[in-house]
Amino acid sequence: MGQRTVLVTAHTGRDDAMRSARFVAERLTAAGITVRTLAGELISPSAHEVPTSDEAAAGAELVIVLGGDGSLLRAAELSRPAKVPLIGVNLGHVGFLAEAEPDGLADLVERVVARDYAVEERMTIDVSVRRNGTGLASTWALNEATVEKAARERVIEVIIEVDGRPLSRWGGDGVVCSTPTGSTAYAFSAGGPVVWPEVEALLMVPISAHALFAPPMVVSPQSVLAIELIVASETSGAVLWCDGRRKVDLPPGARVEVRRGALPVLLARLQAADSRGGSFTDRLVAKFGLPVAGWRGRSWEDAGKHA
């Protein structure tokens, strides 16, 4: 087999992230694995610096990210085109996308060295912007694409479309179009449902809509969602944000289309995904601090059988 290579990247504005990244890089190097880092991050003198581009992760086995969900979304821009799995160490707040916590760094390195991890695909969305039939922008997202008002004191007015048919007209702060992965991010804050990641679906969640019918909606992954900005409205400008990182200014009359992404993001997991969603259930409980004291499961039934 050829030389194993791992790209290690970190939130450079945090000392703890840089220290953790240095620890990971040095342990991997000691195990005979070549470590790449992004130019300017200065994680380890033994690492090979590569430019921040679509080629940064090409040919690597893994991308290891130390930081919060924002750092992981940034790294997904590198790992996705290279079709390389991503694994995150949470140094932020909730860190829902991350697989490990800081106290599990040594275990993470050991598992990586032993190739003791599973890889799962996460659905993405492809997003296009048009106006009068002319393409203005094309981008993608792992979590969500949001059409939002540009000025706090005004609203935007939109017509929502699903599969080529108009559904409703809203005035409000905007609309979130989300993947199941993004259902615990912005869409969740806007009142959307939590969707288990193995469920294939698209979500549309209005943000503070002034309408009688404006519920969060879950549609087929084959559906195409569209948001049209009303041309003649007296509303303020609007912007499109993808994963809170990629921004497109939207002129009046712009049309934003959202469909299932052609290329998924690969996430590495230290535990194989439970086909019944058990590992995601545990993640929800841990990340949101949900109360589960008193749960007995089916242990009382099993105990009764042996009484």
C-alpha positions as CSV (number, residue, x, y, z in Angstrom):
1,M,0.0,0.0,0.0
2,G,1.1,3.6,-0.6
3,Q,2.0,6.2,1.9
4,R,-1.0,7.3,4.0
5,T,-1.7,11.1,4.0
6,V,-4.0,13.1,6.3
7,L,-4.9,16.8,6.0
8,V,-5.0,18.5,9.4
9,T,-6.6,22.0,9.7
10,A,-7.7,24.1,12.6
11,H,-9.3,27.4,13.7
12,T,-6.2,29.6,13.6
13,G,-7.7,32.2,15.9
14,R,-7.9,29.8,18.9
15,D,-4.8,28.8,20.8
16,D,-6.5,25.6,22.0
17,A,-7.3,24.6,18.5
18,M,-3.7,25.1,17.4
19,R,-2.3,23.2,20.3
20,S,-4.7,20.3,19.6
21,A,-3.9,20.3,15.9
22,R,-0.1,20.2,16.7
23,F,-0.7,17.2,19.0
24,V,-2.7,15.4,16.3
25,A,-0.1,16.2,13.6
26,E,2.8,15.0,15.7
27,R,1.1,11.8,16.7
28,L,0.2,11.0,13.2
29,T,3.7,11.7,11.9
30,A,5.1,9.5,14.6
31,A,2.9,6.7,13.3
32,G,4.3,7.1,9.9
33,I,1.4,9.0,8.3
34,T,2.2,12.0,6.2
35,V,0.5,15.2,7.5
36,R,-0.5,18.1,5.3
37,T,-1.5,21.5,6.6
38,L,-2.9,24.5,4.9
39,A,-0.4,27.3,4.1
40,G,-0.1,29.8,6.8
41,E,-1.6,27.7,9.6
42,L,1.9,26.7,11.0
43,I,0.5,23.7,12.8
44,S,3.7,21.5,12.9
45,P,7.2,21.8,11.4
46,S,7.0,18.2,10.3
47,A,3.9,18.8,8.2
48,H,3.8,19.5,4.5
49,E,2.1,22.9,3.7
50,V,-0.3,22.9,0.7
51,P,-2.2,25.9,-0.8
52,T,-5.9,26.4,0.3
53,S,-7.5,25.2,-2.9
54,D,-9.7,22.3,-4.3
55,E,-6.5,20.3,-4.5
56,A,-5.5,20.6,-0.8
57,A,-7.2,17.3,0.1
58,A,-6.7,15.5,-3.2
59,G,-5.3,12.0,-2.5
60,A,-5.6,12.2,1.2
61,E,-7.2,9.5,3.4
62,L,-8.9,11.9,5.8
63,V,-9.3,15.6,6.7
64,I,-9.2,16.2,10.4
65,V,-10.7,19.5,11.6
66,L,-10.2,21.1,15.0
67,G,-12.7,23.8,15.8
68,G,-16.4,24.4,15.8
69,D,-19.0,23.6,13.1
70,G,-17.9,26.7,11.2
71,S,-14.4,25.3,10.9
72,L,-15.9,22.0,9.7
73,L,-18.0,23.7,7.1
74,R,-15.0,25.6,5.9
75,A,-13.0,22.3,5.6
76,A,-15.9,20.7,3.7
77,E,-15.2,23.1,0.9
78,L,-11.8,21.3,0.5
79,S,-12.9,17.7,1.2
80,R,-16.0,17.6,-0.9
81,P,-14.4,18.1,-4.4
82,A,-11.7,15.6,-3.4
83,K,-14.3,13.0,-2.2
84,V,-12.3,12.7,1.1
85,P,-14.0,11.9,4.4
86,L,-14.0,14.7,7.1
87,I,-13.8,14.2,10.8
88,G,-14.2,17.0,13.3
89,V,-12.9,17.6,16.9
90,N,-15.3,20.0,18.7
91,L,-13.7,23.0,20.2
92,G,-16.7,25.3,19.7
93,H,-20.1,25.4,21.5
94,V,-22.5,22.7,20.3
95,G,-20.3,21.2,17.6
96,F,-23.1,19.1,16.2
97,L,-21.1,18.0,13.2
98,A,-18.0,17.0,15.2
99,E,-17.2,13.4,16.0
100,A,-14.8,13.9,19.0
101,E,-14.3,16.2,22.0
102,P,-10.9,17.6,23.1
103,D,-10.5,14.9,25.8
104,G,-10.7,12.2,23.1
105,L,-7.8,13.4,20.9
106,A,-5.5,10.5,21.7
107,D,-8.3,8.0,21.0
108,L,-9.1,9.7,17.7
109,V,-5.5,9.4,16.6
110,E,-5.3,5.8,17.6
111,R,-8.5,5.0,15.7
112,V,-7.3,6.9,12.6
113,V,-4.0,5.0,12.7
114,A,-5.8,1.7,13.0
115,R,-8.3,2.7,10.3
116,D,-11.0,2.0,12.9
117,Y,-13.7,4.4,11.6
118,A,-16.7,4.3,9.3
119,V,-17.6,6.7,6.5
120,E,-21.1,8.0,5.8
121,E,-22.5,10.2,3.0
122,R,-24.3,13.4,3.9
123,M,-26.6,14.8,1.3
124,T,-25.8,18.3,0.1
125,I,-27.9,20.9,-1.9
126,D,-27.0,22.6,-5.2
127,V,-28.2,26.2,-5.3
128,S,-28.6,28.3,-8.4
129,V,-29.7,32.0,-8.8
130,R,-31.4,33.3,-12.0
131,R,-33.1,36.5,-13.0
132,N,-35.2,36.7,-16.2
133,G,-33.7,33.4,-17.3
134,T,-30.1,34.6,-16.9
135,G,-27.9,32.7,-14.5
136,L,-26.4,34.9,-11.8
137,A,-24.7,32.4,-9.5
138,S,-24.3,28.7,-8.7
139,T,-23.2,27.3,-5.4
140,W,-23.9,24.5,-2.8
141,A,-24.4,23.9,0.9
142,L,-24.1,21.0,3.4
143,N,-26.4,22.6,6.0
144,E,-28.6,25.1,4.4
145,A,-29.3,27.9,1.9
146,T,-31.1,30.9,3.2
147,V,-32.8,33.8,1.4
148,E,-32.8,36.6,3.9
149,K,-33.7,40.3,4.1
150,A,-30.7,42.6,3.8
151,A,-32.0,45.3,6.0
152,R,-33.2,44.8,9.6
153,E,-36.0,47.3,9.4
154,R,-37.7,45.9,6.3
155,V,-39.1,42.5,5.1
156,I,-38.8,40.6,1.9
157,E,-41.8,39.3,-0.1
158,V,-41.4,36.0,-1.8
159,I,-43.4,33.3,-3.7
160,I,-42.5,29.8,-2.7
161,E,-42.6,27.0,-5.4
162,V,-42.3,23.2,-5.1
163,D,-41.8,21.1,-8.2
164,G,-42.7,23.8,-10.6
165,R,-45.9,24.8,-8.9
166,P,-46.6,27.9,-6.7
167,L,-47.3,27.1,-3.1
168,S,-47.7,30.4,-1.2
169,R,-46.7,34.0,-1.0
170,W,-45.0,35.3,2.2
171,G,-43.7,38.5,3.6
172,G,-41.1,38.0,6.3
173,D,-37.5,37.7,7.3
174,G,-36.7,35.0,4.8
175,V,-36.7,31.2,4.1
176,V,-34.3,28.4,5.0
177,C,-33.9,25.5,2.6
178,S,-32.1,22.7,4.5
179,T,-30.7,19.2,4.3
180,P,-31.3,16.7,7.1
181,T,-27.8,17.5,8.4
182,G,-28.8,21.2,8.6
183,S,-32.0,20.4,10.4
184,T,-30.2,20.9,13.7
185,A,-28.7,24.2,12.6
186,Y,-30.4,27.4,11.3
187,A,-33.6,25.5,10.3
188,F,-33.9,24.3,13.9
189,S,-33.6,27.8,15.3
190,A,-36.3,28.9,12.8
191,G,-38.7,26.3,14.2
192,G,-38.1,23.4,11.8
193,P,-38.1,19.7,12.7
194,V,-35.1,17.6,13.6
195,V,-34.6,15.1,10.8
196,W,-32.4,12.0,11.3
197,P,-29.5,12.2,8.8
198,E,-30.3,8.8,7.1
199,V,-33.7,10.3,6.1
200,E,-33.4,11.6,2.5
201,A,-35.4,14.8,2.3
202,L,-35.3,18.5,1.7
203,L,-36.7,21.0,4.3
204,M,-38.2,24.5,3.7
205,V,-38.6,26.6,6.8
206,P,-40.0,30.2,6.8
207,I,-38.3,32.8,9.0
208,S,-40.9,34.9,10.8
209,A,-43.4,34.8,8.0
210,H,-46.4,37.0,8.0
211,A,-48.9,34.5,6.6
212,L,-51.6,32.1,7.8
213,F,-50.0,29.2,6.0
214,A,-46.2,29.2,6.7
215,P,-45.4,25.9,8.4
216,P,-42.0,24.1,8.1
217,M,-42.2,21.6,5.3
218,V,-40.4,18.3,4.5
219,V,-40.4,17.3,0.8
220,S,-38.9,14.6,-1.4
221,P,-35.2,14.7,-2.1
222,Q,-36.1,14.6,-5.8
223,S,-38.1,17.8,-5.4
224,V,-36.9,21.2,-6.6
225,L,-37.6,24.1,-4.3
226,A,-37.7,27.7,-5.6
227,I,-38.0,31.1,-4.0
228,E,-38.9,34.1,-6.1
229,L,-38.4,37.6,-4.9
230,I,-41.5,39.8,-5.8
231,V,-40.4,42.4,-8.4
232,A,-42.9,45.1,-7.6
233,S,-42.8,44.9,-3.8
234,E,-41.7,47.8,-1.7
235,T,-39.3,45.6,0.2
236,S,-35.6,45.9,1.0
237,G,-32.9,43.9,-0.8
238,A,-32.2,40.3,-0.1
239,V,-29.2,38.1,0.1
240,L,-28.5,34.4,-0.3
241,W,-26.3,32.7,2.3
242,C,-25.0,29.1,1.9
243,D,-23.8,27.5,5.2
244,G,-23.3,31.1,6.4
245,R,-20.1,31.3,4.3
246,R,-21.0,32.0,0.7
247,K,-23.0,35.1,0.0
248,V,-24.9,36.2,-3.1
249,D,-26.7,39.6,-3.3
250,L,-30.2,39.1,-4.8
251,P,-31.8,41.7,-7.0
252,P,-35.6,42.2,-7.2
253,G,-37.1,39.4,-9.3
254,A,-34.3,36.9,-8.5
255,R,-35.2,33.3,-8.5
256,V,-33.3,30.9,-6.2
257,E,-33.6,27.1,-7.0
258,V,-32.5,24.4,-4.5
259,R,-32.2,20.7,-5.4
260,R,-30.3,17.7,-4.2
261,G,-26.6,18.1,-4.6
262,A,-24.7,16.1,-7.2
263,L,-21.8,15.5,-4.8
264,P,-22.2,14.6,-1.1
265,V,-20.0,15.4,1.8
266,L,-18.3,12.3,3.4
267,L,-18.1,12.2,7.2
268,A,-15.9,9.8,9.1
269,R,-17.4,8.3,12.3
270,L,-15.6,6.6,15.1
271,Q,-18.6,4.4,15.6
272,A,-20.4,2.8,12.7
273,A,-23.8,4.5,12.1
274,D,-26.7,2.6,13.8
275,S,-29.2,1.7,11.0
276,R,-32.0,2.5,13.5
277,G,-30.7,6.0,14.2
278,G,-29.5,5.2,17.7
279,S,-26.2,7.0,17.4
280,F,-27.9,10.1,16.2
281,T,-30.3,9.9,19.1
282,D,-27.4,9.7,21.5
283,R,-25.9,12.7,19.8
284,L,-29.1,14.8,20.2
285,V,-29.2,13.9,23.9
286,A,-25.5,14.8,24.5
287,K,-25.4,18.0,22.4
288,F,-28.7,19.5,23.7
289,G,-28.4,18.2,27.2
290,L,-31.8,16.5,27.0
291,P,-33.3,15.0,30.1
292,V,-33.5,11.2,29.9
293,A,-33.2,10.3,33.6
294,G,-35.7,7.5,34.5
295,W,-35.5,5.7,31.1
296,R,-35.6,2.0,31.5
297,G,-35.9,0.9,27.9
298,R,-37.0,-2.7,27.6
299,S,-35.0,-3.9,30.5
300,W,-38.1,-4.2,32.7
301,E,-39.7,-6.6,30.1
302,D,-36.6,-8.7,30.0
303,A,-36.5,-8.8,33.8
304,G,-40.1,-10.0,33.8
305,K,-39.4,-12.9,31.6
306,H,-36.8,-14.3,34.0
307,A,-38.8,-13.7,37.2
